[in-house]
């Protein structure tokens, strides 16, 4: 009988870093976006992570990813 192995559990810090890396990787550009005070948002890791702290932005990105996934599935069917 084969032995079942499991990957090591990640520490909370490792989980947080992995999630931050994913968020940084997800956003590739922010052109024309502005903060509430009118300043333009520079496309830096720090600013991307600040945006994800806003629930509205997090939901928006999730919706965009779902839409992109739907386009991929539609193109595969054709």
C-alpha positions in Angstrom: 0.0 0.0 0.0 1.3 3.4 -0.9 2.0 6.0 1.8 -0.1 9.1 1.4 1.9 12.3 1.9 0.8 15.8 2.5 2.6 19.0 1.8 3.9 20.9 4.9 1.4 23.3 6.3 2.3 26.9 5.6 2.8 29.4 8.4 0.4 32.4 8.4 3.3 34.6 7.2 3.9 32.3 4.2 0.2 32.2 3.4 0.0 36.0 3.5 3.1 36.4 1.3 1.8 33.9 -1.2 -1.5 35.8 -1.4 0.3 39.1 -1.8 2.4 37.7 -4.6 -0.7 36.5 -6.4 -2.4 39.9 -6.0 0.8 41.6 -7.3 1.0 39.2 -10.3 -2.7 39.6 -11.1 -2.6 43.3 -11.8 -0.3 44.2 -14.7 -1.2 47.8 -15.2 -3.3 50.6 -13.8 -3.7 53.4 -16.4 -5.9 56.3 -15.7 -7.0 55.1 -12.2 -7.0 57.7 -9.4 -7.2 57.7 -5.7 -10.2 59.4 -4.1 -8.2 62.6 -3.7 -7.5 62.7 -7.5 -3.9 61.6 -7.5 -3.1 59.0 -10.1 -2.4 55.5 -8.9 1.1 54.3 -9.7 1.3 50.6 -10.5 3.5 49.5 -7.6 3.2 46.4 -5.4 2.3 48.5 -2.4 -0.5 50.3 -4.3 -1.9 47.1 -5.7 -2.1 45.6 -2.2 -3.7 48.8 -0.9 -6.4 48.4 -3.6 -7.1 44.8 -2.6 -7.9 46.0 0.9 -10.9 47.7 -0.5 -13.7 45.1 -0.7 -15.2 46.7 -3.9 -11.9 46.3 -5.7 -11.4 42.7 -4.6 -15.0 41.9 -5.8 -14.3 43.7 -9.1 -11.1 41.7 -9.8 -13.0 38.5 -8.9 -15.7 39.3 -11.4 -13.2 40.1 -14.1 -11.5 36.8 -13.5 -14.8 35.0 -13.7 -15.6 36.8 -17.0 -12.2 35.9 -18.4 -12.7 32.3 -17.4 -16.1 32.2 -19.1 -14.5 33.6 -22.3 -11.9 30.8 -22.2 -14.6 28.1 -21.8 -16.7 29.6 -24.6 -13.7 29.7 -27.0 -12.9 26.0 -26.1 -16.4 25.0 -27.1 -16.2 26.7 -30.5 
